[in-house]
Amino acid sequence: MCSSISYNNPKACRALFDSMITEQMKRRRSLSNKRGFTLIEIMLVIGLMVLLVGLVVTNVDNLFGTNQAELVRFKVKESFKTPLTSYRIHMGSFPSTQQGLKALAVRPEGDGGRWRGPYIEGEENLKDPWGRDLQYRYPGTHNTSSYDLYSLGPDGTESGDDITNW
């Protein structure tokens, strides 16, 4: 490095060495100003993403569970009014408890040729979002001049969370 400079002048050799080191440090500094994300920054972002995903996953049931109850409430209180009324107009009365809601989708025995259904498409529409059959009673015990229609709710038993048309 100092071969071209006389060894008799150590100050000149030292100055040359210092200028080379300073030049390398300047290059490193200019490269470090153009750097990307550090490992800590990347780990922090990944950690936050994991936390958010965890919160969403644990609350999925709350997000969609409420919508299922609203769907059943609409189905029980509104969606079956028209098919049951059409059935009543054609057949003379609502389906019996024994016939159930299935009489809206499948021709009941002894209809006398008056059945003009299906009044509802597919027997899967006769179930609640939890996969259980909707409960039907005619004449109703709560709606004595009409029918009782209800879902047993998420727990599947007659309890306070049942969704009813009364």
TIRO-2110 file (N, C-alpha, C; in Angstrom, 1 decimal):
// TIRO-2110
0.8, -1.2, 0.0, N, 1, A
0.0, 0.0, 0.0, CA, 1, A
0.9, 1.2, 0.0, C, 1, A
1.8, 1.3, 0.8, N, 2, A
2.7, 2.4, 0.9, CA, 2, A
4.0, 2.1, 0.1, C, 2, A
4.0, 1.2, -0.8, N, 3, A
5.2, 0.8, -1.5, CA, 3, A
5.7, 1.9, -2.4, C, 3, A
4.8, 2.7, -3.0, N, 4, A
5.3, 3.8, -3.8, CA, 4, A
5.8, 5.0, -3.0, C, 4, A
5.4, 5.0, -1.8, N, 5, A
5.8, 6.1, -0.9, CA, 5, A
7.0, 5.6, -0.1, C, 5, A
7.8, 6.5, 0.1, N, 6, A
9.0, 6.1, 0.9, CA, 6, A
8.7, 5.7, 2.3, C, 6, A
9.3, 4.7, 2.7, N, 7, A
9.1, 4.2, 4.1, CA, 7, A
9.7, 5.2, 5.1, C, 7, A
10.4, 6.1, 4.6, N, 8, A
11.1, 7.1, 5.5, CA, 8, A
10.0, 8.2, 5.9, C, 8, A
8.8, 8.2, 5.2, N, 9, A
7.8, 9.2, 5.5, CA, 9, A
6.6, 8.5, 6.0, C, 9, A
6.6, 8.1, 7.3, N, 10, A
5.4, 7.4, 7.9, CA, 10, A
4.2, 8.2, 7.9, C, 10, A
4.3, 9.5, 8.0, N, 11, A
3.1, 10.4, 8.1, CA, 11, A
2.4, 10.4, 6.7, C, 11, A
3.1, 10.4, 5.6, N, 12, A
2.5, 10.3, 4.3, CA, 12, A
1.8, 9.0, 4.1, C, 12, A
2.4, 7.9, 4.6, N, 13, A
1.8, 6.6, 4.5, CA, 13, A
0.5, 6.5, 5.3, C, 13, A
0.6, 7.1, 6.5, N, 14, A
-0.6, 7.1, 7.4, CA, 14, A
-1.7, 7.9, 6.8, C, 14, A
-1.4, 9.0, 6.2, N, 15, A
-2.4, 9.9, 5.6, CA, 15, A
-3.1, 9.2, 4.4, C, 15, A
-2.3, 8.5, 3.6, N, 16, A
-2.8, 7.7, 2.5, CA, 16, A
-3.8, 6.6, 3.0, C, 16, A
-3.4, 5.9, 4.1, N, 17, A
-4.2, 4.8, 4.7, CA, 17, A
-5.5, 5.4, 5.2, C, 17, A
-5.4, 6.5, 5.9, N, 18, A
-6.6, 7.2, 6.5, CA, 18, A
-7.6, 7.6, 5.4, C, 18, A
-7.0, 8.2, 4.3, N, 19, A
-7.9, 8.6, 3.2, CA, 19, A
-8.6, 7.4, 2.6, C, 19, A
-7.9, 6.3, 2.5, N, 20, A
-8.6, 5.1, 1.9, CA, 20, A
-9.7, 4.6, 2.8, C, 20, A
-9.4, 4.5, 4.1, N, 21, A
-10.4, 4.1, 5.1, CA, 21, A
-11.6, 5.0, 5.1, C, 21, A
-11.4, 6.3, 5.1, N, 22, A
-12.5, 7.3, 5.0, CA, 22, A
-13.3, 7.2, 3.8, C, 22, A
-12.7, 6.9, 2.7, N, 23, A
-13.4, 6.7, 1.4, CA, 23, A
-14.3, 5.4, 1.5, C, 23, A
-13.8, 4.4, 2.1, N, 24, A
-14.6, 3.1, 2.3, CA, 24, A
-15.8, 3.4, 3.2, C, 24, A
-15.6, 4.2, 4.3, N, 25, A
-16.6, 4.4, 5.2, CA, 25, A
-17.7, 5.3, 4.6, C, 25, A
-17.3, 6.2, 3.7, N, 26, A
-18.3, 7.1, 3.0, CA, 26, A
-19.1, 6.2, 2.1, C, 26, A
-18.5, 5.3, 1.4, N, 27, A
-19.3, 4.4, 0.5, CA, 27, A
-20.3, 3.5, 1.3, C, 27, A
-19.8, 3.0, 2.5, N, 28, A
-20.7, 2.2, 3.3, CA, 28, A
-21.9, 3.1, 3.8, C, 28, A
-21.6, 4.3, 4.2, N, 29, A
-22.7, 5.2, 4.7, CA, 29, A
-23.7, 5.4, 3.6, C, 29, A
-23.2, 5.7, 2.4, N, 30, A
-24.2, 5.9, 1.3, CA, 30, A
-25.0, 4.7, 1.0, C, 30, A
-24.4, 3.5, 1.1, N, 31, A
-25.1, 2.3, 0.9, CA, 31, A
-26.1, 2.0, 2.0, C, 31, A
-25.7, 2.4, 3.3, N, 32, A
-26.6, 2.2, 4.4, CA, 32, A
-27.8, 3.1, 4.3, C, 32, A
-27.7, 4.2, 3.7, N, 33, A
-28.9, 5.1, 3.5, CA, 33, A
-29.9, 4.6, 2.5, C, 33, A
-29.5, 3.6, 1.7, N, 34, A
-30.4, 3.0, 0.7, CA, 34, A
-30.8, 1.6, 1.2, C, 34, A
-30.7, 1.3, 2.4, N, 35, A
-31.0, 0.0, 3.0, CA, 35, A
-32.5, -0.3, 3.0, C, 35, A
-32.9, -1.6, 3.2, N, 36, A
-34.3, -2.0, 3.3, CA, 36, A
-34.7, -2.1, 4.7, C, 36, A
-35.7, -2.9, 5.0, N, 37, A
-36.2, -3.1, 6.4, CA, 37, A
-35.2, -3.9, 7.2, C, 37, A
-35.2, -3.6, 8.4, N, 38, A
-34.3, -4.5, 9.3, CA, 38, A
-35.1, -5.7, 9.7, C, 38, A
-34.4, -6.7, 10.2, N, 39, A
-35.1, -7.9, 10.7, CA, 39, A
-36.1, -7.6, 11.8, C, 39, A
-35.8, -6.7, 12.7, N, 40, A
-36.7, -6.3, 13.8, CA, 40, A
-38.0, -5.7, 13.2, C, 40, A
-37.9, -4.9, 12.2, N, 41, A
-39.0, -4.3, 11.6, CA, 41, A
-39.9, -5.3, 11.0, C, 41, A
-39.3, -6.2, 10.3, N, 42, A
-40.0, -7.3, 9.6, CA, 42, A
-40.7, -8.2, 10.6, C, 42, A
-40.0, -8.6, 11.7, N, 43, A
-40.6, -9.4, 12.7, CA, 43, A
-41.8, -8.7, 13.4, C, 43, A
-41.6, -7.4, 13.6, N, 44, A
-42.7, -6.6, 14.3, CA, 44, A
-44.0, -6.6, 13.4, C, 44, A
-43.8, -6.4, 12.1, N, 45, A
-45.0, -6.5, 11.2, CA, 45, A
-45.6, -7.8, 11.2, C, 45, A
-44.8, -8.9, 11.1, N, 46, A
-45.3, -10.3, 11.1, CA, 46, A
-46.1, -10.5, 12.4, C, 46, A
-45.5, -10.1, 13.5, N, 47, A
-46.2, -10.3, 14.8, CA, 47, A
-47.5, -9.6, 14.9, C, 47, A
-47.6, -8.4, 14.3, N, 48, A
-48.9, -7.7, 14.3, CA, 48, A
-49.9, -8.4, 13.4, C, 48, A
-49.4, -8.9, 12.3, N, 49, A
-50.3, -9.6, 11.4, CA, 49, A
-50.9, -10.9, 12.1, C, 49, A
-50.0, -11.6, 12.8, N, 50, A
-50.4, -12.8, 13.5, CA, 50, A
-51.5, -12.4, 14.5, C, 50, A
-51.3, -11.4, 15.2, N, 51, A
-52.2, -10.9, 16.3, CA, 51, A
-53.6, -10.6, 15.7, C, 51, A
-53.6, -9.9, 14.5, N, 52, A
-54.8, -9.5, 13.9, CA, 52, A
-55.6, -10.8, 13.4, C, 52, A
-54.8, -11.7, 12.8, N, 53, A
-55.5, -12.9, 12.3, CA, 53, A
-56.0, -13.7, 13.4, C, 53, A
-55.3, -13.8, 14.5, N, 54, A
-55.8, -14.5, 15.7, CA, 54, A
-57.1, -13.9, 16.2, C, 54, A
-57.2, -12.5, 16.3, N, 55, A
-58.4, -11.9, 16.7, CA, 55, A
-59.6, -12.2, 15.8, C, 55, A
-59.3, -12.2, 14.5, N, 56, A
-60.4, -12.4, 13.5, CA, 56, A
-60.9, -13.9, 13.6, C, 56, A
-59.9, -14.8, 13.7, N, 57, A
-60.3, -16.2, 13.8, CA, 57, A
-61.1, -16.5, 15.1, C, 57, A
-60.7, -15.9, 16.2, N, 58, A
-61.5, -16.2, 17.4, CA, 58, A
-62.9, -15.5, 17.4, C, 58, A
-63.1, -14.5, 16.6, N, 59, A
-64.4, -13.9, 16.6, CA, 59, A
-65.2, -14.2, 15.4, C, 59, A
-64.8, -15.2, 14.6, N, 60, A
-65.6, -15.6, 13.4, CA, 60, A
-67.0, -16.0, 13.8, C, 60, A
-67.1, -16.8, 14.9, N, 61, A
-68.4, -17.3, 15.4, CA, 61, A
-69.3, -16.1, 15.7, C, 61, A
-68.7, -15.1, 16.4, N, 62, A
-69.5, -14.0, 16.8, CA, 62, A
-70.0, -13.2, 15.6, C, 62, A
-69.1, -13.1, 14.6, N, 63, A
-69.5, -12.4, 13.4, CA, 63, A
-70.6, -13.0, 12.6, C, 63, A
-70.5, -14.4, 12.4, N, 64, A
-71.4, -15.1, 11.6, CA, 64, A
-72.6, -15.7, 12.4, C, 64, A
-72.4, -15.9, 13.6, N, 65, A
-73.4, -16.5, 14.5, CA, 65, A
-74.6, -15.5, 14.6, C, 65, A
-74.4, -14.2, 14.7, N, 66, A
-75.4, -13.2, 14.7, CA, 66, A
-76.2, -13.3, 13.4, C, 66, A
-75.5, -13.4, 12.3, N, 67, A
-76.2, -13.4, 11.0, CA, 67, A
-77.0, -14.6, 10.9, C, 67, A
-76.6, -15.7, 11.4, N, 68, A
-77.5, -17.0, 11.3, CA, 68, A
-78.8, -16.8, 12.0, C, 68, A
-78.7, -16.2, 13.2, N, 69, A
-79.9, -15.9, 14.0, CA, 69, A
-80.9, -15.0, 13.3, C, 69, A
-80.3, -14.0, 12.6, N, 70, A
-81.1, -13.0, 11.9, CA, 70, A
-81.7, -13.7, 10.7, C, 70, A
-81.0, -14.6, 10.0, N, 71, A
-81.5, -15.3, 8.9, CA, 71, A
-82.7, -16.2, 9.3, C, 71, A
-82.6, -16.9, 10.4, N, 72, A
-83.7, -17.7, 10.8, CA, 72, A
-84.9, -16.9, 11.2, C, 72, A
-84.6, -15.8, 11.9, N, 73, A
-85.7, -14.9, 12.3, CA, 73, A
-86.5, -14.4, 11.1, C, 73, A
-85.8, -14.0, 10.0, N, 74, A
-86.5, -13.6, 8.8, CA, 74, A
-87.2, -14.8, 8.2, C, 74, A
-86.6, -15.9, 8.2, N, 75, A
-87.2, -17.1, 7.6, CA, 75, A
-88.5, -17.5, 8.3, C, 75, A
-88.4, -17.5, 9.6, N, 76, A
-89.6, -17.9, 10.4, CA, 76, A
-90.7, -16.9, 10.4, C, 76, A
-90.3, -15.6, 10.5, N, 77, A
-91.4, -14.6, 10.6, CA, 77, A
-91.9, -14.1, 9.2, C, 77, A
-91.1, -14.2, 8.1, N, 78, A
-91.5, -13.6, 6.9, CA, 78, A
-91.5, -14.6, 5.7, C, 78, A
-90.5, -15.3, 5.5, N, 79, A
-90.3, -16.1, 4.3, CA, 79, A
-91.3, -17.2, 4.1, C, 79, A
-91.9, -17.8, 5.2, N, 80, A
-92.8, -18.8, 5.0, CA, 80, A
-94.3, -18.3, 4.9, C, 80, A
-94.5, -17.1, 5.1, N, 81, A
-95.9, -16.5, 5.1, CA, 81, A
-96.5, -16.8, 3.7, C, 81, A
-95.8, -16.4, 2.6, N, 82, A
-96.4, -16.6, 1.3, CA, 82, A
-96.6, -18.0, 0.9, C, 82, A
-95.6, -18.9, 1.1, N, 83, A
-95.8, -20.3, 0.7, CA, 83, A
-97.0, -20.9, 1.5, C, 83, A
-97.0, -20.7, 2.8, N, 84, A
-98.1, -21.3, 3.6, CA, 84, A
-99.4, -20.7, 3.3, C, 84, A
-99.5, -19.4, 3.0, N, 85, A
-100.8, -18.8, 2.5, CA, 85, A
-101.2, -19.4, 1.2, C, 85, A
-100.3, -19.5, 0.3, N, 86, A
-100.7, -20.1, -1.0, CA, 86, A
-101.2, -21.5, -0.8, C, 86, A
-100.5, -22.3, 0.0, N, 87, A
-100.9, -23.7, 0.3, CA, 87, A
-102.4, -23.6, 0.9, C, 87, A
-102.6, -22.7, 1.8, N, 88, A
-103.9, -22.6, 2.4, CA, 88, A
-105.0, -22.3, 1.4, C, 88, A
-104.7, -21.4, 0.5, N, 89, A
-105.7, -21.0, -0.5, CA, 89, A
-106.0, -22.2, -1.4, C, 89, A
-105.0, -23.0, -1.8, N, 90, A
-105.2, -24.1, -2.7, CA, 90, A
-105.8, -25.3, -2.0, C, 90, A
-105.4, -25.6, -0.8, N, 91, A
-105.8, -26.8, -0.1, CA, 91, A
-106.9, -26.6, 0.9, C, 91, A
-107.2, -25.4, 1.3, N, 92, A
-108.3, -25.1, 2.2, CA, 92, A
-107.9, -24.9, 3.6, C, 92, A
-106.7, -25.3, 4.0, N, 93, A
-106.1, -25.1, 5.3, CA, 93, A
-104.6, -25.2, 5.3, C, 93, A
-104.0, -24.8, 6.3, N, 94, A
-102.5, -25.0, 6.4, CA, 94, A
-102.2, -26.5, 6.5, C, 94, A
-101.0, -26.9, 6.2, N, 95, A
-100.6, -28.3, 6.4, CA, 95, A
-100.8, -28.7, 7.9, C, 95, A
-101.1, -29.9, 8.1, N, 96, A
-101.3, -30.4, 9.5, CA, 96, A
-99.9, -30.5, 10.1, C, 96, A
-99.9, -30.7, 11.4, N, 97, A
-98.7, -30.9, 12.2, CA, 97, A
-98.0, -32.2, 11.6, C, 97, A
-98.8, -33.2, 11.3, N, 98, A
-98.2, -34.5, 10.8, CA, 98, A
-97.6, -34.3, 9.5, C, 98, A
-98.2, -33.5, 8.6, N, 99, A
-97.7, -33.2, 7.3, CA, 99, A
-96.5, -32.4, 7.4, C, 99, A
-96.5, -31.4, 8.2, N, 100, A
-95.4, -30.5, 8.5, CA, 100, A
-95.1, -29.6, 7.3, C, 100, A
-94.0, -28.9, 7.3, N, 101, A
-93.5, -28.0, 6.2, CA, 101, A
-93.2, -28.8, 5.0, C, 101, A
-93.0, -30.1, 5.1, N, 102, A
-92.6, -30.9, 3.9, CA, 102, A
-93.7, -30.9, 2.9, C, 102, A
-95.0, -30.6, 3.3, N, 103, A
-96.1, -30.5, 2.4, CA, 103, A
-96.0, -29.3, 1.4, C, 103, A
-95.1, -28.4, 1.8, N, 104, A
-94.9, -27.3, 0.9, CA, 104, A
-93.9, -27.7, -0.3, C, 104, A
-93.1, -28.7, -0.1, N, 105, A
-92.1, -29.1, -1.1, CA, 105, A
-92.6, -30.4, -1.8, C, 105, A
-93.3, -31.2, -1.2, N, 106, A
-93.7, -32.5, -1.7, CA, 106, A
-95.2, -32.7, -1.6, C, 106, A
-95.8, -33.2, -2.7, N, 107, A
-97.3, -33.4, -2.7, CA, 107, A
-97.7, -34.3, -1.5, C, 107, A
-98.6, -33.9, -0.7, N, 108, A
-99.1, -34.7, 0.4, CA, 108, A
-100.1, -35.8, -0.1, C, 108, A
-100.2, -36.9, 0.6, N, 109, A
-101.2, -37.9, 0.2, CA, 109, A
-102.6, -37.4, 0.4, C, 109, A
-103.5, -37.8, -0.5, N, 110, A
-104.9, -37.4, -0.4, CA, 110, A
-105.2, -35.9, -0.6, C, 110, A
-104.4, -35.3, -1.5, N, 111, A
-104.6, -33.9, -1.7, CA, 111, A
-105.8, -33.6, -2.6, C, 111, A
-106.4, -34.6, -3.2, N, 112, A
-107.6, -34.4, -4.0, CA, 112, A
-107.3, -33.6, -5.3, C, 112, A
-106.1, -33.5, -5.7, N, 113, A
-105.7, -32.8, -6.9, CA, 113, A
-105.7, -31.3, -6.8, C, 113, A
-105.7, -30.8, -5.5, N, 114, A
-105.7, -29.4, -5.3, CA, 114, A
-104.3, -28.8, -5.1, C, 114, A
-103.4, -29.7, -4.8, N, 115, A
-102.0, -29.2, -4.5, CA, 115, A
-101.4, -28.7, -5.8, C, 115, A
-100.9, -27.5, -5.8, N, 116, A
-100.3, -26.8, -7.0, CA, 116, A
-98.8, -26.5, -6.8, C, 116, A
-98.2, -27.2, -5.9, N, 117, A
-96.8, -26.8, -5.5, CA, 117, A
-95.8, -27.3, -6.5, C, 117, A
-94.6, -27.3, -6.2, N, 118, A
-94.1, -27.0, -4.8, CA, 118, A
-94.2, -25.5, -4.5, C, 118, A
-94.5, -25.2, -3.3, N, 119, A
-94.6, -23.9, -2.8, CA, 119, A
-93.3, -23.3, -2.3, C, 119, A
-92.4, -24.2, -2.1, N, 120, A
-91.0, -23.8, -1.7, CA, 120, A
-90.1, -24.8, -2.4, C, 120, A
-89.0, -24.3, -2.9, N, 121, A
-88.0, -25.1, -3.6, CA, 121, A
-87.0, -25.8, -2.7, C, 121, A
-87.0, -27.1, -2.8, N, 122, A
-86.0, -27.9, -2.0, CA, 122, A
-86.3, -28.0, -0.6, C, 122, A
-86.1, -29.3, -0.1, N, 123, A
-86.3, -29.5, 1.3, CA, 123, A
-85.2, -28.9, 2.2, C, 123, A
-84.1, -28.6, 1.6, N, 124, A
-83.0, -28.0, 2.4, CA, 124, A
-83.5, -26.6, 2.9, C, 124, A
-84.4, -26.0, 2.3, N, 125, A
-85.0, -24.7, 2.8, CA, 125, A
-85.9, -24.8, 4.0, C, 125, A
-86.2, -26.1, 4.4, N, 126, A
-87.0, -26.3, 5.5, CA, 126, A
-86.2, -26.5, 6.8, C, 126, A
-84.9, -26.2, 6.7, N, 127, A
-83.9, -26.4, 7.8, CA, 127, A
-83.4, -25.0, 8.2, C, 127, A
-83.0, -25.0, 9.5, N, 128, A
-82.3, -23.8, 10.0, CA, 128, A
-80.8, -23.8, 9.7, C, 128, A
-80.1, -22.7, 9.9, N, 129, A
-78.7, -22.7, 9.5, CA, 129, A
-77.8, -23.7, 10.3, C, 129, A
-78.4, -24.3, 11.4, N, 130, A
-77.6, -25.3, 12.2, CA, 130, A
-77.9, -26.7, 11.7, C, 130, A
-78.7, -26.8, 10.6, N, 131, A
-79.0, -28.1, 10.0, CA, 131, A
-80.1, -28.9, 10.6, C, 131, A
-80.9, -28.3, 11.4, N, 132, A
-82.1, -29.0, 12.0, CA, 132, A
-83.3, -28.5, 11.4, C, 132, A
-84.3, -29.4, 11.3, N, 133, A
-85.6, -29.1, 10.7, CA, 133, A
-86.3, -27.9, 11.5, C, 133, A
-86.9, -27.0, 10.8, N, 134, A
-87.7, -26.0, 11.5, CA, 134, A
-88.9, -26.7, 12.1, C, 134, A
-89.4, -26.2, 13.2, N, 135, A
-90.5, -26.8, 14.0, CA, 135, A
-91.8, -26.2, 13.5, C, 135, A
-92.8, -27.0, 13.3, N, 136, A
-94.1, -26.5, 12.7, CA, 136, A
-95.2, -27.2, 13.5, C, 136, A
-96.3, -26.4, 13.8, N, 137, A
-97.5, -26.9, 14.5, CA, 137, A
-98.7, -26.2, 14.0, C, 137, A
-99.7, -27.0, 13.5, N, 138, A
-101.0, -26.4, 13.2, CA, 138, A
-102.1, -27.3, 13.7, C, 138, A
-103.0, -26.8, 14.4, N, 139, A
-103.1, -25.4, 14.8, CA, 139, A
-102.0, -25.1, 15.9, C, 139, A
-101.6, -23.9, 15.9, N, 140, A
-100.6, -23.5, 16.8, CA, 140, A
-101.0, -23.4, 18.3, C, 140, A
-100.1, -23.6, 19.2, N, 141, A
-100.4, -23.4, 20.6, CA, 141, A
-100.3, -21.9, 21.0, C, 141, A
-99.4, -21.2, 20.3, N, 142, A
-99.2, -19.8, 20.6, CA, 142, A
-100.1, -18.9, 19.6, C, 142, A
-100.1, -19.3, 18.4, N, 143, A
-101.0, -18.7, 17.4, CA, 143, A
-102.2, -19.6, 17.1, C, 143, A
-103.2, -19.5, 18.0, N, 144, A
-104.2, -20.5, 18.0, CA, 144, A
-105.1, -20.5, 16.7, C, 144, A
-105.1, -19.3, 16.0, N, 145, A
-105.9, -19.3, 14.8, CA, 145, A
-105.0, -19.5, 13.6, C, 145, A
-103.8, -19.8, 13.8, N, 146, A
-102.8, -19.9, 12.7, CA, 146, A
-101.9, -21.0, 13.0, C, 146, A
-100.6, -20.9, 12.6, N, 147, A
-99.6, -21.9, 12.8, CA, 147, A
-98.5, -21.4, 13.7, C, 147, A
-97.8, -22.3, 14.4, N, 148, A
-96.5, -21.9, 15.1, CA, 148, A
-95.4, -22.4, 14.2, C, 148, A
-94.4, -21.6, 14.0, N, 149, A
-93.2, -21.9, 13.3, CA, 149, A
-92.0, -21.4, 14.1, C, 149, A
-91.0, -22.3, 14.3, N, 150, A
-89.9, -21.9, 15.1, CA, 150, A
-88.7, -22.7, 14.9, C, 150, A
-87.5, -22.2, 15.3, N, 151, A
-86.3, -22.9, 15.2, CA, 151, A
-85.8, -23.1, 16.7, C, 151, A
-85.2, -24.2, 16.9, N, 152, A
-84.7, -24.5, 18.3, CA, 152, A
-83.5, -23.7, 18.6, C, 152, A
-83.0, -22.9, 17.7, N, 153, A
-81.8, -22.1, 17.9, CA, 153, A
-80.5, -22.8, 17.9, C, 153, A
-79.4, -22.2, 18.3, N, 154, A
-78.1, -22.8, 18.2, CA, 154, A
-77.9, -24.0, 19.1, C, 154, A
-78.6, -24.0, 20.2, N, 155, A
-78.4, -25.1, 21.1, CA, 155, A
-79.2, -26.4, 20.8, C, 155, A
-80.2, -26.3, 19.9, N, 156, A
-81.0, -27.4, 19.5, CA, 156, A
-82.0, -27.9, 20.5, C, 156, A
-82.3, -27.2, 21.5, N, 157, A
-83.3, -27.6, 22.5, CA, 157, A
-84.3, -26.5, 22.7, C, 157, A
-85.5, -26.8, 23.2, N, 158, A
-86.5, -25.8, 23.5, CA, 158, A
-86.0, -25.0, 24.7, C, 158, A
-85.6, -23.8, 24.5, N, 159, A
-85.1, -22.9, 25.5, CA, 159, A
-85.3, -21.5, 25.2, C, 159, A
-84.7, -20.6, 25.9, N, 160, A
-84.9, -19.1, 25.7, CA, 160, A
-84.3, -18.6, 24.4, C, 160, A
-83.4, -19.4, 23.7, N, 161, A
-82.8, -18.8, 22.5, CA, 161, A
-83.6, -19.3, 21.2, C, 161, A
-84.8, -19.9, 21.4, N, 162, A
-85.6, -20.3, 20.3, CA, 162, A
-86.0, -19.1, 19.5, C, 162, A
-86.1, -19.2, 18.2, N, 163, A
-86.5, -18.1, 17.3, CA, 163, A
-87.9, -18.5, 16.8, C, 163, A
-88.9, -17.7, 17.1, N, 164, A
-90.3, -18.1, 16.8, CA, 164, A
-91.0, -17.1, 16.0, C, 164, A
-92.2, -17.4, 15.5, N, 165, A
-93.1, -16.5, 14.8, CA, 165, A
-94.2, -15.9, 15.7, C, 165, A
-94.1, -16.1, 16.9, N, 166, A
-95.1, -15.4, 17.8, CA, 166, A
-94.4, -14.4, 18.7, C, 166, A
END
